Amino acid sequence: MEWQLQDAKNQFSKVVQKARHEGPQIVTLRGERTAVVLSAHDYDTLRAGRPTLVDDLLGGPAWDDTLADTVEVRAKIPSRDIAF
């Protein structure tokens, strides 16, 4: 079902209940689809099996020995000569 934004705001609890029992509810602004209200179950189903940002960051390319050695050496060499 489609809801104009003002109607969705005024009847938000009804929008949520319909999302739970009837499926996604579309919210429009000036006649354009703007948002979709989903039940938590539908959202969880949609997200299931997809990697998180943490998974993406930790699953980056493996470092070969040359790159690891270069990073190790660079970490030990100061980037500036600082005299106190």
Phi and psi restraints in degrees (value plus and minus 20) as a CYANA .aco file:
   2 GLU   PHI    -123.5   -83.5
   2 GLU   PSI     120.0   160.0
   3 TRP   PHI    -145.6  -105.6
   3 TRP   PSI     114.5   154.5
   4 GLN   PHI     -91.1   -51.1
   4 GLN   PSI     128.0   168.0
   5 LEU   PHI     -72.2   -32.2
   5 LEU   PSI     -66.7   -26.7
   6 GLN   PHI     -81.2   -41.2
   6 GLN   PSI     -61.9   -21.9
   7 ASP   PHI     -86.6   -46.6
   7 ASP   PSI     -60.4   -20.4
   8 ALA   PHI     -83.3   -43.3
   8 ALA   PSI     -60.0   -20.0
   9 LYS   PHI     -84.1   -44.1
   9 LYS   PSI     -64.5   -24.5
  10 ASN   PHI     -90.6   -50.6
  10 ASN   PSI     -45.9    -5.9
  11 GLN   PHI    -145.1  -105.1
  11 GLN   PSI      20.7    60.7
  12 PHE   PHI     -77.2   -37.2
  12 PHE   PSI     -61.6   -21.6
  13 SER   PHI     -82.5   -42.5
  13 SER   PSI     -55.1   -15.1
  14 LYS   PHI     -89.2   -49.2
  14 LYS   PSI     -60.1   -20.1
  15 VAL   PHI     -80.0   -40.0
  15 VAL   PSI     -64.7   -24.7
  16 VAL   PHI     -84.3   -44.3
  16 VAL   PSI     -64.7   -24.7
  17 GLN   PHI     -82.3   -42.3
  17 GLN   PSI     -62.0   -22.0
  18 LYS   PHI     -85.6   -45.6
  18 LYS   PSI     -56.5   -16.5
  19 ALA   PHI     -82.7   -42.7
  19 ALA   PSI     -59.5   -19.5
  20 ARG   PHI     -87.2   -47.2
  20 ARG   PSI     -59.1   -19.1
  21 HIS   PHI    -123.5   -83.5
  21 HIS   PSI     -44.8    -4.8
  22 GLU   PHI    -137.3   -97.3
  22 GLU   PSI     -31.5     8.5
  23 GLY   PHI      91.5   131.5
  23 GLY   PSI    -195.8  -155.8
  24 PRO   PHI     -74.4   -34.4
  24 PRO   PSI     120.1   160.1
  25 GLN   PHI    -133.6   -93.6
  25 GLN   PSI     106.1   146.1
  26 ILE   PHI    -113.5   -73.5
  26 ILE   PSI     113.7   153.7
  27 VAL   PHI    -129.8   -89.8
  27 VAL   PSI     111.7   151.7
  28 THR   PHI    -134.0   -94.0
  28 THR   PSI     132.7   172.7
  29 LEU   PHI    -151.0  -111.0
  29 LEU   PSI      97.3   137.3
  30 ARG   PHI      34.6    74.6
  30 ARG   PSI      18.5    58.5
  31 GLY   PHI      64.4   104.4
  31 GLY   PSI     -25.0    15.0
  32 GLU   PHI    -122.9   -82.9
  32 GLU   PSI     117.9   157.9
  33 ARG   PHI     -80.0   -40.0
  33 ARG   PSI     107.3   147.3
  34 THR   PHI    -141.1  -101.1
  34 THR   PSI     -57.6   -17.6
  35 ALA   PHI    -170.8  -130.8
  35 ALA   PSI     142.1   182.1
  36 VAL   PHI    -151.8  -111.8
  36 VAL   PSI     109.9   149.9
  37 VAL   PHI    -118.0   -78.0
  37 VAL   PSI     101.8   141.8
  38 LEU   PHI    -134.0   -94.0
  38 LEU   PSI     133.9   173.9
  39 SER   PHI     -92.1   -52.1
  39 SER   PSI     138.8   178.8
  40 ALA   PHI     -80.3   -40.3
  40 ALA   PSI     -57.5   -17.5
  41 HIS   PHI     -82.9   -42.9
  41 HIS   PSI     -66.1   -26.1
  42 ASP   PHI     -82.4   -42.4
  42 ASP   PSI     -60.7   -20.7
  43 TYR   PHI     -83.6   -43.6
  43 TYR   PSI     -66.8   -26.8
  44 ASP   PHI     -80.5   -40.5
  44 ASP   PSI     -60.1   -20.1
  45 THR   PHI     -83.4   -43.4
  45 THR   PSI     -61.7   -21.7
  46 LEU   PHI     -83.8   -43.8
  46 LEU   PSI     -59.1   -19.1
  47 ARG   PHI    -104.4   -64.4
  47 ARG   PSI     -35.1     4.9
  48 ALA   PHI     -77.5   -37.5
  48 ALA   PSI     113.5   153.5
  49 GLY   PHI      61.1   101.1
  49 GLY   PSI     -26.8    13.2
  50 ARG   PHI    -108.5   -68.5
  50 ARG   PSI     119.4   159.4
  51 PRO   PHI     -89.5   -49.5
  51 PRO   PSI     130.5   170.5
  52 THR   PHI    -108.0   -68.0
  52 THR   PSI     153.5   193.5
  53 LEU   PHI     -79.8   -39.8
  53 LEU   PSI     -60.8   -20.8
  54 VAL   PHI     -81.7   -41.7
  54 VAL   PSI     -63.7   -23.7
  55 ASP   PHI     -78.9   -38.9
  55 ASP   PSI     -63.1   -23.1
  56 ASP   PHI     -83.9   -43.9
  56 ASP   PSI     -63.4   -23.4
  57 LEU   PHI     -87.5   -47.5
  57 LEU   PSI     -62.3   -22.3
  58 LEU   PHI     -96.0   -56.0
  58 LEU   PSI     -40.2    -0.2
  59 GLY   PHI    -116.0   -76.0
  59 GLY   PSI       1.8    41.8
  60 GLY   PHI     -85.4   -45.4
  60 GLY   PSI    -199.6  -159.6
  61 PRO   PHI     -82.9   -42.9
  61 PRO   PSI     127.5   167.5
  62 ALA   PHI     -92.0   -52.0
  62 ALA   PSI     126.5   166.5
  63 TRP   PHI    -107.0   -67.0
  63 TRP   PSI     110.6   150.6
  64 ASP   PHI    -102.3   -62.3
  64 ASP   PSI     151.3   191.3
  65 ASP   PHI     -81.9   -41.9
  65 ASP   PSI     -57.4   -17.4
  66 THR   PHI     -83.9   -43.9
  66 THR   PSI     -65.8   -25.8
  67 LEU   PHI     -84.8   -44.8
  67 LEU   PSI     -63.2   -23.2
  68 ALA   PHI     -81.3   -41.3
  68 ALA   PSI     -62.1   -22.1
  69 ASP   PHI     -84.4   -44.4
  69 ASP   PSI     -61.4   -21.4
  70 THR   PHI     -82.8   -42.8
  70 THR   PSI     -62.6   -22.6
  71 VAL   PHI     -85.7   -45.7
  71 VAL   PSI     -61.8   -21.8
  72 GLU   PHI     -80.3   -40.3
  72 GLU   PSI     -66.7   -26.7
  73 VAL   PHI     -84.7   -44.7
  73 VAL   PSI     -64.6   -24.6
  74 ARG   PHI     -83.0   -43.0
  74 ARG   PSI     -54.8   -14.8
  75 ALA   PHI     -86.3   -46.3
  75 ALA   PSI     -46.0    -6.0
  76 LYS   PHI    -109.5   -69.5
  76 LYS   PSI     -35.7     4.3
  77 ILE   PHI    -117.7   -77.7
  77 ILE   PSI     102.8   142.8
  78 PRO   PHI     -83.5   -43.5
  78 PRO   PSI     123.9   163.9
  79 SER   PHI     -98.8   -58.8
  79 SER   PSI     -37.4     2.6
  80 ARG   PHI    -159.6  -119.6
  80 ARG   PSI     132.4   172.4
  81 ASP   PHI    -111.4   -71.4
  81 ASP   PSI      89.9   129.9
  82 ILE   PHI    -132.5   -92.5
  82 ILE   PSI     103.0   143.0
  83 ALA   PHI    -130.1   -90.1
  83 ALA   PSI     112.2   152.2
